[in-house]
Amino acid sequence: MVDVKFDHLVFAGPDLEIGIAYFERLLGVSAVLGGSHPGLGTRNAYIGLGAHSYLEIIAPDPEQPCFSGMRPFNIDRLNDIQLVTWVARQDGLGEFVDRLRKQDIELGMVIPVSRLTPEGSVLNWHLTFAPTVDLFSLFPFFIDWGNTPHPSKNCPPGAVLKSLVLETSHPVDTRLKLKCLGLNAEVVHSTQPSISVVIDCPNGEIKLTSGNTTS
């Protein structure tokens, strides 16, 4: 079961080219270069997963050598490619975050983000941001694309997300929080928290689990 608000999966790693090559071997699908995130020290590529959804590969950007600070998803601590979280779409993101804050659910700040494409154009959107040293998050962050074309529109067909399952030792609490967030995802009991996804692709149905991906 994939939530209707699902936007994309985030796979982070230390090197974008290695990540691209890994997924091309694994899925039999080539990634599209996304571009650089100015001020965040990262760049990305992506693979379409069906209508309005995709898989993001994100890594440090060598064209931002003077970057200092904490890159998203604490990428600098990663030694290989990892499924680190997923992302949900939410129009009117600022109002959504304020409404949840009144219910004592804190999603962090809503920040503007941009990406400089290989063609030289700048794309802009907003997302929720909660600084953390964790390498993994069971719950998604939220994104509001505004008028920016969705990245999946630039992706060739070939891969489709078949399922997304959240594994946790606290399934009841997890389902309750998802309901408060307006999300509907499959949740199962497990001693270790993880995200498990199945992707249908030219190489068959491939299962990937957070923490177990390797480059």
Buried (B, 14 or more C-beta within 10 A) or exposed (E): EBBEBBBBBBBBBBBBEBBBBBBEEBBBBBBBBBBBBBEBBBBBBBBBBBEBBBBBBBBBBEEBEEBEEBBBBBBEBBEBBBBBBBBBBBEEBEEBBEEBEEEEEEBBEBEEBBBBEEEEEEBEBBBBBEEEEEBBBBBBBBBBBEEBEBBBEBBEEBBBBBBBBBBBEEBEEBBEBBEEBBBBBBBEEBEEBBBBBBBBBEEEEBEBBBEEBEB
